[in-house]
C-alpha cells in the first residue's frame, strides 16, 4: 500500500522489482494496481522465490522502500516438481 495519492506508482513498481531481484532467487512476475478508495490504489505484486528465502525478508525489504505504507502477504504457494 502506498503512503498516499502523491506517490509515483510507476517509480514504486520499479523499486519493488529491484528489491525482489536483490534476493538470490527473486523473480519479479507481475504487478497490478487495485483501486482501494478515493483514488488510492494498492499494488498487488506477484513474485517467485525459492523455499530457502523467507517471506518475512521480502515483506521487510518492501516495507523499507520509500513511499510504501504497509506490506501484506496475501497468497503463498509452493511449486511442485
Secondary structure as GFF3:
##gff-version 3
##sequence-region A 1 81
A	DSSP	alpha_helix	9	21	.	.	.	ID=ss1
A	DSSP	beta_strand	27	37	.	.	.	ID=ss2
A	DSSP	beta_strand	40	48	.	.	.	ID=ss3
A	DSSP	alpha_helix	55	63	.	.	.	ID=ss4
###
